[in-house]
Amino acid sequence: MNYDFSKLNDREFEALGASVIEKKLKKRVEKFKAGKDGGVDGRFWIGENKEGIIQCKHYVETPYNTLISKLKSEEVAKVKKLNPSRYIFITSKKLSRLNKQEIKKLFHPYIRRQDDIFGYEDLNDFLIKKENQDVVEQNLKLWITSTVVLDLIYNNAIKGRSESTIRDLQENTYKYAVTENHKRGLKILNKSNVVILTGEPGIGKTTLADNLALYFTAKGFEFCDIEENISEAESLFREKEKKKILFYCDDFLGSNLYDAINNKRDSHIVKFINRVHKDNSKKFILTSRTNILNKAYSLSHIFQNGKIRDNEFLLKVENLTSLDKAKILYNHIYHSNLSKEYIDQIYENKRYRGIIGHKNYNPRIIEFITDNIRVGEVSSKDYWNYIIKNLEEPEAIWADYFQNQTDDCIRALTFLTVYNNGKIAEELLRNAYNTFLKIHPVNLGDFSDKSFESVRKLVTKSLLNRNQINDNEYEYVLFNPSITDFVLSSYTSENELVSNIVKSLKTETSIRFINTLHLSKKITSQSFKKIQENLFDYFFEEKIREENWDFLILITNLDLFNAKLDKKIERFIITLTSADNPYGENLFELLLILAEFEPKINLDNYRFLYNFIDESLDDDTLKSLLNFIDDFDIDDSHILFKVQNHIEAYLDDVLRNNDLGIDYIGHMNQYYYPDGQPVYDFDISAIESELYDSLDSYLEDFNQSVIEIIEINTSKIVSSLNIEEMAESYLENYDEPDYEREYGPSGGRSFENYSPQDDIDDIFER
């Protein structure tokens, strides 16, 4: 087992070193705030008045000769001045026996023995011991990046998209700065099992969600990355009822808000959240932009009645202390690989104060202005102006890069990913890209290679991320969610471009995406009708020949009241309803078309619906189907039998998970043990009566004539939950600044002159 100290910045490594010595010596070690330490990163006492000193040097990649040179020129004089009774030296550098001999000689007589010198091997050997795991867990990044925990995390990722996501999350951990928001997020999840992290774009919702997810995955929870389809999570919940699972949903409702509300998926979402609430073996982490959640809440009575906002944790820039902001900035600079002349621009005259105190400070901007790839396009002398411009005009973050530093081919890959809802398989992207170059006017610019393989290498890690799904499968996701916001605000008015993007993709996902843009008024109705007509002309005949009913259902459902398309829509409905054994997965949308299209088409029978009623039918579609059966007086025995099975499964699920909130066990005890004495003539009918009363209330929208034929299996009413113990809390150790040392009688500054800026300056002390 190995620990990766390169993920720690120098301040974090110093804290680790002090903790190791504290555990090893079984003595309290004083840890001091960042800043000029005079050669002291930790202090302990030998007897009453003999001082022991700890010094840490975080030199993972630095050559040994450079380390020795630094010790000779700077540290030896400090140690002689301190004159400690014992001196312990710690470095992240690998040391040989001869190296230790040289260092001991250098600090004679303060280093007593060579085992008071800790190199990489010594630290690692100490930390891998079981009895020292508390020291490891005090440092989140060290714990998360250990080989054992990494194996646990990767093994706990449910195969496919979740496995790719968790690897992506872990790779970015090194930039994470643990703030008070981290502790509060853990507290909420341990208490209620669900947290919705909200806030404006760039505030750090996804970063916090990622690291909370890593924490619980490292604690033994299986990791499940879900998108908008809660049915996917529901299925896993039932399949692994007694397993610990963490469900993760980034940008909750982000692109499918109006689709979810208009198509009545909101009740499904609330039901799942409430189910996780009641099961301590499950956790659910969601992120959502504040405006999206506000809109969802205002549109959905289900969200309001379900009190979905009780789970909200609103992240605000103003909630970040100046010290939190300083840690975030310092971490990004430390791990940026920016050359010294660029970093000097930030340190000059303490300019970092201006970044931390800027009204537009947010973590996304910090990530952007310290990104080595982007900054490489700017000279060091212009770097500070580049920083100020991005702080003053945050909306220009992507505009300049996207429009001036890329070409049409790079933009094409980005467009295709955005309009496929921000995620796309590599083979699909390759085919869509090649199609797009054929059907859309593209300026190829220079004579450089414009093949997919060449262009995708240019776009990766700047606008898109490439993630491995399986051995030979990859998918692309947006480098940053704000890219979608920029593209939609800048390009949705270009009807030909949007149409050609969807034509190139040929995916149901892209059709749903533009429908959501229309419903959210990001595309005007006039533009939307032109796009729909364009897509109908392009796809209709091909999809009719292929009998691709799902695609036709979605493209028809875009706008049922486009008079120019009535004839084609009518032809589609007649062709579908008269086809032999048609099949599809978009039953909800099909029912909407059949119910609302005018003029109504008279049908002899509805057998065509049979294969659309599949095993994964969700609750909302089931309700729509029952209403449709009632409205159109459908008496097809095959369809009714299939629907009955779905209702039974649905009710069984409701009862098994006690979604009605009935205290069945209490009722049982009331009849079995009145006055504490057992009764053997137990009458189940009383419970059944109350059960049916509750069902009638809960399922009032259902077709009662169908429900009456269901026989409830009462043996499933009462069950005891076998809930695994909740994962133990992980508490970060935060040391209060030692004001007496820094500002008291022995300190160099007076407490009266103390300013919060001093703490920030200490963090950035070089």
C-alpha positions in Angstrom: 0.0 0.0 0.0 1.3 3.4 -0.9 0.3 7.0 -0.1 0.6 9.8 -2.7 2.0 12.9 -1.0 2.0 14.8 -4.2 -1.7 15.4 -3.9 -1.0 17.5 -0.7 0.2 21.1 -0.8 3.0 22.2 1.4 0.7 23.4 4.2 -1.2 20.1 4.2 2.0 18.1 4.3 3.2 20.1 7.4 0.0 19.3 9.2 0.4 15.7 8.4 4.0 15.6 9.7 3.0 17.2 13.0 0.2 14.6 13.4 2.6 11.7 12.7 5.0 12.8 15.4 2.1 13.5 17.8 0.9 9.9 17.4 4.5 8.4 17.4 5.7 10.2 20.6 2.2 10.1 22.3 2.8 13.8 23.1 0.8 16.9 22.2 2.3 18.6 19.2 1.5 22.3 18.8 0.7 23.1 15.2 1.1 26.7 14.1 -0.7 28.7 11.4 0.8 29.1 8.0 3.4 31.9 7.5 6.9 32.6 8.5 7.6 29.8 10.9 11.3 30.5 11.7 12.0 26.8 11.0 9.1 25.5 13.2 6.3 23.5 11.8 5.4 21.8 15.1 6.6 21.9 18.7 6.5 19.5 21.6 7.9 19.6 25.1 10.4 17.3 26.7 9.9 17.6 30.4 8.8 21.1 31.6 11.1 23.4 29.6 13.0 21.5 26.9 11.7 22.3 23.5 11.4 19.8 20.6 11.0 21.1 17.1 9.5 19.6 13.9 10.4 20.9 10.5 8.7 19.6 7.2 9.9 20.0 3.7 7.5 18.9 0.9 9.9 18.1 -1.9 8.3 15.2 -3.8 9.8 15.9 -7.3 12.7 18.1 -6.3 16.2 16.5 -6.7 18.0 15.6 -3.5 20.9 17.9 -4.2 18.4 20.9 -4.3 17.0 19.8 -1.0 20.4 19.6 0.7 21.4 23.0 -0.8 18.2 24.5 0.6 18.8 23.1 4.1 22.4 24.4 4.1 21.5 27.9 3.0 18.3 28.4 5.0 17.5 25.9 7.7 20.8 25.3 9.5 21.0 28.9 10.7 17.4 28.8 11.9 18.0 25.6 13.9 21.1 27.0 15.6 19.1 30.1 16.6 16.3 28.0 18.0 18.7 25.7 19.8 16.1 22.9 20.4 16.7 19.9 22.7 15.5 17.7 19.9 15.0 18.3 16.2 12.9 16.1 13.9 13.1 16.5 10.2 10.4 15.3 7.8 10.4 15.3 4.0 8.2 13.8 1.3 11.4 13.0 -0.6 12.7 9.4 -0.8 15.9 9.1 1.2 18.7 6.6 1.2 20.7 5.6 4.3 23.6 7.8 3.1 21.1 10.7 2.6 20.0 10.4 6.2 23.6 10.3 7.4 24.3 13.6 5.6 21.2 15.3 6.9 22.0 14.2 10.5 25.5 15.5 10.2 24.2 18.8 8.8 22.0 19.4 11.9 24.4 18.0 14.5 23.8 17.9 17.5 20.1 18.7 17.3 19.1 15.6 15.4 19.8 12.8 17.9 19.5 9.8 15.7 18.8 8.9 12.1 15.3 7.7 12.9 14.5 11.4 13.8 14.7 11.9 10.0 11.5 10.8 8.1 11.6 10.3 4.4 8.8 9.1 2.1 9.4 5.4 3.1 9.3 6.2 6.8 6.1 8.1 6.6 4.4 5.5 4.4 5.5 2.6 6.7 4.0 4.5 9.6 0.8 5.4 7.9 0.0 1.9 6.5 -0.2 0.5 10.1 -3.8 -0.2 11.1 -3.4 1.6 14.5 -2.4 4.8 12.7 -5.4 5.0 10.3 -6.8 7.8 12.4 -3.9 10.0 11.3 -4.6 9.2 7.7 -8.3 10.0 8.0 -7.6 13.4 9.5 -6.3 14.3 6.0 -9.1 13.8 3.5 -6.9 14.0 0.4 -4.3 11.6 1.7 -6.9 9.1 2.7 -8.9 9.3 -0.5 -5.8 8.8 -2.7 -4.3 5.9 -0.8 -4.0 2.7 -2.9 -6.3 0.7 -0.6 -9.0 3.3 -0.5 -8.7 3.9 -4.3 -9.2 0.1 -4.8 -12.2 0.3 -2.5 -13.6 3.3 -4.4 -13.1 1.8 -7.8 -14.5 -1.6 -6.8 -17.5 0.1 -5.2 -18.3 2.0 -8.4 -21.2 0.3 -10.2 -19.9 -0.7 -13.7 -20.3 1.6 -16.7 -20.9 5.3 -16.4 -20.5 5.2 -12.6 -17.0 3.7 -12.8 -15.9 6.4 -15.2 -17.4 9.1 -13.1 -15.8 8.0 -9.9 -12.3 7.9 -11.5 -12.9 11.4 -12.9 -13.9 12.6 -9.4 -10.8 11.1 -7.8 -8.4 12.6 -10.3 -9.5 16.1 -9.3 -9.3 15.7 -5.6 -5.8 17.2 -5.2 -7.2 20.7 -5.9 -9.8 20.4 -3.2 -9.7 22.7 -0.2 -11.6 21.5 2.8 -13.9 24.3 4.0 -16.7 24.5 6.5 -19.1 23.6 3.7 -17.5 20.2 3.6 -18.2 19.5 7.3 -21.8 20.9 7.0 -22.5 18.7 3.9 -21.3 15.6 5.8 -23.5 16.5 8.7 -26.6 16.8 6.6 -26.0 13.5 4.8 -25.4 11.7 8.1 -28.6 13.1 9.5 -31.1 13.0 6.6 -29.4 10.9 3.9 -30.2 13.4 1.2 -28.6 16.8 0.3 -29.3 19.0 -2.7 -26.4 21.4 -3.1 -27.6 24.6 -4.8 -26.0 27.9 -5.7 -25.1 30.0 -8.7 -22.8 28.7 -11.5 -19.2 28.3 -10.4 -19.7 28.4 -6.7 -18.3 24.9 -6.2 -21.5 22.7 -6.0 -20.0 19.9 -8.1 -16.6 20.0 -6.4 -18.2 19.6 -3.0 -20.6 16.9 -4.2 -17.7 15.0 -5.8 -15.7 15.0 -2.5 -18.7 14.1 -0.4 -19.3 11.2 -2.8 -15.7 10.1 -2.6 -15.9 10.1 1.2 -19.0 7.8 1.4 -17.7 5.6 -1.3 -14.5 5.1 0.6 -16.6 4.2 3.6 -18.1 1.3 1.7 -21.1 2.7 -0.2 -21.5 1.6 -3.7 -21.4 4.5 -6.1 -24.2 5.0 -8.6 -24.1 8.0 -11.0 -27.6 8.7 -12.3 -28.9 11.2 -14.7 -32.5 12.5 -15.0 -34.0 9.0 -15.1 -34.9 8.2 -11.5 -36.2 4.8 -12.7 -32.6 3.7 -13.1 -31.9 4.4 -9.4 -35.3 2.9 -8.3 -34.4 -0.4 -10.0 -31.0 -0.5 -8.3 -32.6 0.4 -4.9 -34.9 -2.6 -5.2 -32.2 -4.9 -6.6 -29.8 -4.1 -3.7 -32.3 -3.3 -1.0 -29.9 -4.2 1.9 -26.7 -2.8 0.4 -25.2 0.6 1.1 -25.5 2.7 -2.0 -24.7 6.4 -2.7 -26.7 7.9 -5.6 -25.1 10.8 -7.3 -26.9 13.3 -9.6 -25.0 16.3 -10.9 -27.0 19.2 -12.4 -30.3 17.8 -11.2 -33.1 18.9 -13.6 -30.5 21.1 -15.4 -31.5 20.3 -18.9 -34.7 18.4 -18.4 -36.6 20.6 -15.9 -39.6 21.4 -18.1 -39.7 17.9 -19.5 -39.8 16.5 -15.9 -42.5 19.0 -14.8 -44.7 18.8 -17.9 -44.5 15.0 -18.2 -45.3 14.6 -14.5 -41.9 13.0 -13.5 -41.8 15.3 -10.4 -43.9 12.9 -8.3 -41.4 10.1 -9.2 -38.5 12.2 -8.0 -40.1 13.2 -4.7 -41.1 9.6 -4.0 -37.5 8.4 -4.5 -36.0 11.2 -2.3 -38.5 10.3 0.5 -37.5 6.6 0.1 -33.8 7.4 0.6 -34.7 9.6 3.6 -36.1 6.6 5.4 -33.2 4.2 4.6 -29.9 4.8 6.4 -28.2 2.4 4.1 -28.7 4.8 1.2 -27.4 8.3 0.5 -28.4 10.8 -2.3 -26.3 13.7 -3.4 -27.7 16.1 -5.9 -26.5 19.5 -7.3 -28.7 22.1 -8.9 -28.4 25.6 -10.0 -30.5 27.9 -7.7 -32.5 29.3 -10.5 -33.4 25.8 -11.8 -34.6 24.6 -8.4 -36.5 27.9 -7.8 -38.2 27.4 -11.2 -39.0 23.7 -10.5 -40.4 24.6 -7.1 -42.6 27.3 -8.5 -44.0 25.1 -11.3 -44.5 21.9 -9.3 -47.1 21.5 -6.6 -45.6 18.0 -6.1 -42.2 19.5 -5.2 -43.9 22.0 -2.9 -46.0 19.4 -1.1 -43.1 17.0 -0.9 -41.0 19.7 0.8 -38.1 19.0 -1.5 -36.4 22.2 -0.4 -36.0 20.7 3.1 -32.9 18.9 1.7 -31.4 22.1 0.2 -27.9 23.3 1.2 -27.4 26.7 -0.5 -23.8 27.5 -1.3 -23.1 31.2 -1.5 -19.8 33.0 -2.1 -20.5 35.2 0.9 -20.6 32.0 3.0 -16.9 31.4 2.1 -14.6 33.1 4.6 -11.7 35.1 3.3 -9.5 32.2 4.6 -11.6 29.7 2.7 -11.1 31.7 -0.5 -7.4 32.0 0.2 -7.1 28.2 0.6 -8.9 27.6 -2.6 -6.7 30.1 -4.5 -3.5 28.8 -2.9 -4.4 25.2 -3.7 -5.0 26.0 -7.4 -1.8 27.9 -7.7 0.2 25.2 -6.0 -1.1 22.5 -8.3 -1.3 24.6 -11.5 2.2 23.9 -12.9 2.3 27.6 -13.8 5.9 28.8 -14.2 7.4 31.1 -11.7 7.1 34.3 -13.7 3.3 33.8 -13.9 3.0 33.1 -10.1 5.2 36.1 -9.4 2.4 38.2 -11.1 -0.1 37.1 -8.4 2.4 37.6 -5.5 3.6 41.0 -6.6 2.5 43.6 -4.1 0.2 40.9 -2.5 -2.1 41.0 -5.5 -3.7 37.8 -4.4 -5.6 39.9 -1.9 -7.4 41.6 -4.8 -8.4 38.2 -6.2 -9.7 37.0 -2.8 -11.6 40.2 -2.1 -13.0 40.7 -5.6 -16.8 40.9 -5.8 -16.9 38.3 -8.6 -14.7 35.8 -6.8 -15.9 32.3 -7.4 -14.1 28.9 -7.5 -14.8 28.3 -11.2 -13.0 31.6 -12.2 -10.1 30.6 -9.9 -9.9 27.3 -11.8 -10.0 29.1 -15.1 -7.3 31.7 -14.4 -4.9 29.1 -13.0 -5.4 26.6 -15.8 -1.9 26.0 -17.3 -3.3 25.2 -20.7 -5.3 28.3 -21.1 -2.8 30.6 -19.4 -0.2 29.3 -21.8 -1.9 31.4 -24.5 -1.1 34.6 -22.5 2.4 36.1 -21.9 3.5 36.4 -18.3 3.6 40.2 -18.5 -0.1 40.2 -19.6 -1.1 37.5 -17.1 -2.4 39.9 -14.4 -4.5 41.8 -16.9 -5.9 38.4 -18.0 -6.9 37.7 -14.4 -8.5 41.0 -13.9 -10.5 40.8 -17.2 -11.9 37.4 -16.2 -12.8 38.7 -12.7 -14.5 41.8 -14.1 -16.2 40.1 -17.0 -16.8 36.5 -15.9 -19.2 35.9 -18.8 -16.2 36.3 -21.1 -14.5 33.2 -19.7 -15.5 31.0 -22.5 -16.3 33.6 -25.1 -12.7 34.6 -25.8 -11.4 31.1 -25.7 -14.3 29.6 -27.7 -14.5 32.2 -30.4 -10.9 33.3 -30.8 -8.7 30.4 -29.7 -10.6 27.5 -31.4 -11.7 26.7 -35.0 -14.9 25.5 -36.5 -13.9 21.8 -36.1 -13.2 22.1 -32.4 -16.5 24.0 -31.9 -18.3 21.3 -33.9 -17.3 18.6 -31.4 -18.4 20.9 -28.5 -21.8 21.7 -30.1 -22.5 18.0 -30.7 -21.7 17.2 -27.1 -23.8 20.1 -25.7 -26.9 19.2 -27.8 -26.6 15.6 -26.8 -27.3 16.8 -23.2 -23.6 17.2 -22.3 -22.5 13.5 -22.8 -21.9 11.4 -25.8 -20.2 8.0 -26.7 -17.1 8.3 -28.8 -18.3 6.3 -31.7 -21.5 8.3 -31.9 -19.5 11.6 -31.7 -17.2 10.4 -34.4 -20.1 9.6 -36.8 -21.9 12.8 -35.9 -18.8 14.9 -36.5 -18.2 13.4 -39.9 -21.9 14.0 -40.9 -21.7 17.5 -39.6 -18.7 18.4 -41.8 -20.7 17.2 -44.8 -24.0 19.0 -44.2 -23.0 22.3 -42.4 -20.8 25.0 -43.8 -17.5 24.7 -42.0 -14.4 26.9 -42.3 -11.5 24.4 -42.3 -9.0 27.3 -42.0 -5.5 26.0 -42.4 -4.4 22.7 -44.0 -3.9 20.9 -40.7 -5.5 17.5 -40.1 -9.2 17.9 -39.4 -10.0 14.2 -38.9 -11.9 13.2 -35.8 -8.9 11.7 -34.1 -6.8 14.8 -34.6 -9.5 17.3 -33.5 -10.7 15.3 -30.5 -7.1 15.5 -29.1 -7.2 19.3 -29.4 -10.6 19.6 -27.7 -9.9 17.2 -24.9 -9.1 18.8 -21.5 -10.0 22.2 -22.8 -13.6 22.0 -23.7 -14.4 18.2 -23.3 -13.2 15.4 -21.1 -12.7 11.9 -22.5 -13.6 9.2 -20.0 -13.1 5.4 -20.4 -16.2 3.4 -19.8 -15.0 -0.1 -20.7 -11.9 -1.6 -22.2 -12.4 -0.1 -25.6 -15.3 2.3 -24.9 -15.0 6.0 -24.3 -17.4 8.9 -23.8 -17.1 12.6 -23.8 -18.5 15.1 -21.3 -18.2 18.8 -21.1 -15.0 20.1 -19.3 -17.2 22.5 -17.4 -21.0 22.9 -17.1 -20.7 26.6 -17.9 -19.8 25.7 -21.4 -23.4 24.7 -22.0 -24.6 28.0 -20.6 -22.3 29.9 -23.0 -23.2 27.8 -26.1 -26.9 28.1 -25.5 -26.8 31.8 -24.8 -24.6 32.5 -27.9 -25.8 30.0 -30.6 -29.5 28.9 -30.1 -30.8 31.6 -32.4 -29.0 30.0 -35.3 -31.7 27.8 -36.7 -29.6 26.2 -39.4 -26.8 25.4 -37.0 -29.2 23.8 -34.4 -31.0 21.8 -37.0 -27.8 20.5 -38.5 -26.4 19.5 -35.1 -29.5 17.4 -34.4 -29.5 16.0 -37.9 -25.8 14.9 -37.4 -26.5 13.4 -33.9 -29.7 11.5 -34.9 -30.4 10.7 -31.3 -33.5 10.8 -29.2 -31.5 12.6 -26.5 -30.9 15.6 -28.8 -34.6 15.7 -29.7 -35.5 15.8 -26.0 -32.8 18.4 -25.4 -34.2 20.9 -28.0 -37.7 20.3 -26.7 -36.5 21.4 -23.2 -34.8 24.5 -24.7 -38.2 25.4 -26.3 -40.1 24.8 -23.1 -37.6 26.9 -21.1 -37.9 29.7 -23.7 -34.2 29.4 -24.7 -35.5 29.0 -28.3 -38.3 31.2 -29.5 -41.5 29.5 -30.7 -40.9 30.9 -34.2 -37.4 29.4 -34.4 -38.5 26.2 -32.8 -41.2 25.6 -35.5 -38.7 26.2 -38.2 -36.3 23.7 -36.6 -39.1 21.1 -36.2 -40.2 21.5 -39.8 -36.6 21.1 -40.9 -36.1 18.0 -38.8 -39.4 16.5 -40.0 -38.4 17.0 -43.7 -35.0 15.4 -43.0 -36.0 12.4 -40.8 -39.6 11.5 -41.6 -39.4 9.2 -44.6 -36.2 7.5 -43.3 -37.7 6.8 -39.8 -41.0 5.6 -41.3 -39.1 3.1 -43.4 -37.1 2.0 -40.4 -40.2 1.9 -38.2 -38.2 3.8 -35.6 -41.3 4.6 -33.7 -39.6 6.1 -30.6 -37.7 8.7 -32.7 -40.9 9.6 -34.6 -42.9 9.9 -31.3 -40.4 12.3 -29.9 -40.1 14.5 -33.0 -43.9 14.5 -33.3 -44.3 15.5 -29.7 -42.1 18.5 -30.2 -45.1 20.6 -31.2 -48.5 19.1 -31.7 -50.0 22.3 -33.1 -47.8 23.0 -36.1 -50.4 23.0 -38.9 -47.7 22.5 -41.6 -47.0 19.1 -40.2 -50.5 17.8 -39.6 -50.6 15.6 -42.6 -47.3 14.0 -41.8 -48.3 13.5 -38.1 -51.6 12.0 -39.2 -49.8 9.6 -41.5 -47.4 8.7 -38.7 -50.2 7.9 -36.3 -52.1 5.8 -38.9 -48.9 3.9 -39.9 -47.9 3.2 -36.3 -51.4 2.1 -35.2 -51.8 -0.3 -38.1 -48.3 -1.8 -38.0 -47.7 -5.4 -37.0 -46.4 -5.5 -33.4 -44.9 -2.0 -33.1 -42.5 -1.5 -30.2 -41.1 1.4 -28.4 -40.1 2.9 -25.0 -41.8 6.3 -25.2 -45.3 5.3 -24.2 -45.9 8.5 -22.2 -45.3 10.7 -25.2 -47.3 8.4 -27.5 -50.3 8.6 -25.2 -50.0 12.4 -25.2 -50.0 12.5 -29.0 -53.0 10.1 -29.3 -55.0 12.1 -26.7 -54.3 15.6 -28.0 -53.8 15.4 -31.8 -56.7 17.0 -33.6 -58.7 15.9 -35.4 -59.1 12.7 -33.5 -58.2 9.6 -35.4 -60.7 6.8 -34.9 -59.1 3.5 -34.1 -60.6 0.0 -34.4 -58.4 -1.4 -31.6 -55.5 -0.5 -29.4 -53.5 -3.7 -29.6 -50.6 -1.6 -30.9 -50.0 -0.4 -27.4 -49.2 -3.8 -26.0 -45.5 -3.9 -26.8 -45.1 -0.3 -25.5 -46.1 -1.4 -22.0 -42.7 -2.8 -21.0 -41.3 -4.0 -17.7 -39.7 -0.7 -16.8 -42.9 1.3 -16.9 -42.6 4.1 -14.4 -45.3 5.3 -12.0 -46.2 8.4 -14.0 -46.6 6.6 -17.3 -48.7 4.0 -15.5 -51.1 6.6 -14.3 -51.3 8.2 -17.8 -52.0 4.8 -19.3 -54.8 4.1 -16.8 -56.4 7.5 -17.6 -56.1 6.7 -21.3 -57.7 3.3 -20.9 -60.6 4.9 -19.0 -61.0 7.9 -21.5 -61.0 5.7 -24.6 -62.9 2.8 -23.0 -60.3 0.2 -23.9 -61.4 -3.4 -23.1 -58.6 -5.4 -24.7 -58.0 -8.3 -22.3 -54.3 -8.6 -23.2 -53.6 -5.0 -22.4 -55.7 -5.0 -19.2 -54.0 -8.1 -18.0 -50.6 -6.6 -18.6 -51.6 -3.3 -16.8 -53.0 -5.3 -13.9 -49.6 -6.9 -13.4 -48.0 -3.5 -13.4 -50.5 -2.2 -10.8 -49.9 -5.1 -8.5 -46.1 -4.6 -8.7 -46.6 -0.9 -8.1 -48.8 -1.4 -5.0 -46.5 -4.1 -3.7 -43.6 -1.7 -4.0 -45.6 1.0 -2.2 -46.5 -1.3 0.6 -43.1 -2.9 0.9 -41.4 0.5 1.2 -44.2 1.9 3.4 -44.6 5.0 1.1 -48.1 5.5 2.7 -46.5 6.1 6.1 -48.8 3.6 7.9 -47.5 2.1 11.1 -48.2 -1.5 10.2 -46.1 -2.9 13.0 -47.9 -0.7 15.5 -51.3 -2.0 14.2 -50.1 -5.5 14.5 -48.9 -5.0 18.1 -52.2 -3.3 18.9 -54.1 -6.5 17.9 -51.5 -9.0 19.1 -50.7 -7.4 22.4 -53.5 -5.4 23.8 -52.7 -4.4 27.4 -49.3 -6.2 26.8 -50.9 -9.7 26.6 -50.8 -11.8 23.4 -54.1 -12.5 21.6 -54.2 -15.6 19.4 -57.5 -15.0 17.6 -56.0 -12.3 15.4 -58.3 -10.6 12.8 -56.4 -9.2 9.9 -59.5 -7.5 8.5 -59.1 -4.4 10.6 -55.7 -3.7 9.1 -57.0 -4.5 5.7 -59.7 -1.9 6.2 -57.3 0.8 7.1 -55.0 -0.2 4.3 -57.7 0.1 1.7 -58.8 3.5 3.1 -55.2 4.7 2.7 -54.9 3.3 -0.8 -58.1 5.0 -1.9 -56.7 8.3 -0.7 -53.3 7.8 -2.1 -54.3 6.5 -5.5 -57.4 8.7 -6.1 -56.2 9.4 -9.7 -56.2 5.7 -10.6 -58.9 4.0 -12.5 -60.8 2.5 -9.6 -62.6 -0.1 -11.7 -59.1 -1.7 -12.5 -57.8 -1.5 -9.0 -60.8 -3.3 -7.5 -59.7 -6.6 -9.1 -56.4 -6.6 -7.3 -55.9 -9.0 -4.4 -53.4 -7.6 -1.8 -51.1 -10.2 -0.3 -51.2 -9.2 3.4 -48.1 -11.2 4.2 -46.1 -8.5 2.6 -47.6 -5.7 4.7 -45.4 -6.2 7.7 -41.7 -6.5 7.3 -38.7 -5.6 9.5 -36.0 -3.6 7.8 -32.5 -4.9 8.1 -30.7 -1.6 8.0 -26.9 -1.6 8.1 -25.2 0.7 10.5 -24.7 4.2 9.2 -21.1 5.0 8.1 -19.2 6.5 10.9 -18.8 10.2 10.8 -15.6 11.6 9.5 -14.5 14.7 11.4 -11.9 17.1 10.0 -9.5 18.5 12.6 -9.2 22.2 12.5 -6.7 23.8 14.8 -7.5 27.3 16.0 -4.7 29.8 15.4 -2.3 30.0 18.3 -2.8 33.7 18.9 -0.7 33.7 22.1 2.3 32.5 20.1 1.7 34.8 17.2 0.4 37.9 18.9 1.0 37.5 22.6 3.9 38.5 24.8 6.4 36.2 23.0 4.9 36.8 19.5 6.2 39.3 16.9 2.9 41.2 16.4 0.5 42.7 18.9 -3.1 41.3 19.1 -4.4 44.9 18.8 -2.8 45.2 15.3 -4.2 41.8 14.1 -6.0 41.8 10.8 -7.7 38.9 8.9 -5.4 39.9 6.0 -2.5 38.7 8.1 -3.8 35.1 8.0 -4.1 35.4 4.2 -0.6 36.7 3.9 0.7 33.8 6.0 -0.9 31.3 3.7 0.8 32.9 0.7 4.1 33.3 2.5 6.8 31.8 0.2 
